[in-house]
């Protein structure tokens, strides 16, 4: 069965420092991988996706993510964190080799950026 | 507006009552999803509609939960005989057929509180 794991419930980082939010996945076929962000009392917003091609994917708000097939990881990164980046981040996967089209989400990582 | 619209935004009900949650997807989106977000549980897939195909109901937690999508547009999620453990935020999302973009557009959710 397809799944994603976000091992950190919360990540704390100082403003201006680089940030990483971790995600690992498990699928039977080729993965489609996504990151979404949820600001307080709002719905989820798409940040970026990996389908195929370059392992480094660039997305909204200066975020990027690196697909690593050997480590089955898709970590979210940003070179310099902003206080406004504080939010709940979800990694998600779709198994394109599977029989289902649904998107499976991780449990989320709360990013707290301190000024 | 042009986004996914959900109603009500907040619903408080008594245990044992039935509730209906409505989702109006983005015009032209053929795929519609319902997810449940509980504190500490991340996003739990409930049901997926794609065009005229049979829905993927594999995530519905019990037979008290049902959903329908009329005319390929508006969807209603019904919870019968609500229980306290049904308290959560119910999120609806829509998209073009996944193979085209892979991006889901989420509404702001319906927060259900069962007393």
HADDOCK unambig.tbl for C-alpha pairs under 7 A between the chains (distance, minus, plus):
assign (segid A and resid 42 and name CA) (segid B and resid 108 and name CA) 5.17 0.50 0.50
assign (segid A and resid 43 and name CA) (segid B and resid 106 and name CA) 5.66 0.50 0.50
assign (segid A and resid 43 and name CA) (segid B and resid 107 and name CA) 5.44 0.50 0.50
assign (segid A and resid 43 and name CA) (segid B and resid 108 and name CA) 4.03 0.50 0.50
assign (segid A and resid 43 and name CA) (segid B and resid 109 and name CA) 6.38 0.50 0.50
assign (segid A and resid 44 and name CA) (segid B and resid 106 and name CA) 5.69 0.50 0.50
assign (segid A and resid 45 and name CA) (segid B and resid 106 and name CA) 6.94 0.50 0.50
assign (segid A and resid 46 and name CA) (segid B and resid 103 and name CA) 6.68 0.50 0.50
assign (segid A and resid 102 and name CA) (segid B and resid 48 and name CA) 6.85 0.50 0.50
assign (segid A and resid 105 and name CA) (segid B and resid 43 and name CA) 5.86 0.50 0.50
assign (segid A and resid 106 and name CA) (segid B and resid 42 and name CA) 6.25 0.50 0.50
assign (segid A and resid 107 and name CA) (segid B and resid 41 and name CA) 5.86 0.50 0.50
assign (segid A and resid 107 and name CA) (segid B and resid 42 and name CA) 3.78 0.50 0.50
assign (segid A and resid 107 and name CA) (segid B and resid 43 and name CA) 6.51 0.50 0.50
assign (segid A and resid 108 and name CA) (segid B and resid 42 and name CA) 5.77 0.50 0.50
